[in-house]
Amino acid sequence: YRRMNHIVVLSPGFKRLLLQRGVPEAKLSVIYNWADEASLASPVGQVPAEFPSSKQFRIVFAGNMGKAQALDTVLNAAALLQARGSRVCWVMLGGGVEVERLKAEAEKRQLTNVVFLPPVPMTEVGAYLHSADALLVHLRKDPLFEITIPSKTQAYMTVGKPLLMAVDGDAADLVRQSGGGVVAESENAEALAQAAEQLALTTPGDLVAMGQNAQSHYRQHLALAVGAGRFAALFRQLAKCVA
């Protein structure tokens, strides 16, 4: 860090951490990651027949299902909602080391409101995200994840759907700032169930507005053009300093 002219970090939390470690603030810039905008811009292809109908409120989780995602919390929330007669349905799209165990657990608990779908190429993910009513981000409770913004956050925001953010810290702050969804505490099944039901009871117009807020925030602060522009400005500044 001492030898570098400048350091770019991906979240405000990483900046705070480096400030605590003695890195001068003038040496730090936050430039967020952006999404694969070209692949997600329009829904390509169709979702399979197993994708729940619009009679249910479909919350999609798309991506890796591993230890870090702590997705037993989703199954616990699903059990709570099923017992309450909620129309919320969880669609788990993707692969990972936990998939088979989670499938077996859902079957054992007779959770009819959880659907597992196999991974698809990025060019086809957009169709699933656009077909959802809301999109879930979940990571286990961990200090590192409090300063992490999972990459699916940007992907979800760019498609213009409401987010259900169950990651503490910077990622939750991003959703609050954008007005693009609701926030629940990580690894808290009751909080996740309540947030999901809150979304399911939201009027269609308000859901559309949430999605538009998320998309607008992405375009203004997180998009490829924004990030590339900030990098270009930084490179020009550094070039003058070393010239």
Buried (B, 14 or more C-beta within 10 A) or exposed (E): EEEEEEBBBBBBBBBBBBEEEEBEEEBBBBBBBBBBBEBBEEBBEEBEEEBBEEEBBBBBBBBBBBEBBBBBBBBBBBBBBBEEEBBBBBBBBBBBEBBEEBBEBBEEBEBEBBBBBEBBEEEBBBBBBBBBBBBBBBBBBBEEBBBBBBBBBBBBBBBBBBBBBBBBBBBBBBBEEBBBBBBBBBBBBEBBBBBBBEBBEBEEEEBBBBBBBBBBBBBEBBBBEBBEEBEEEBEEEEEEEEE
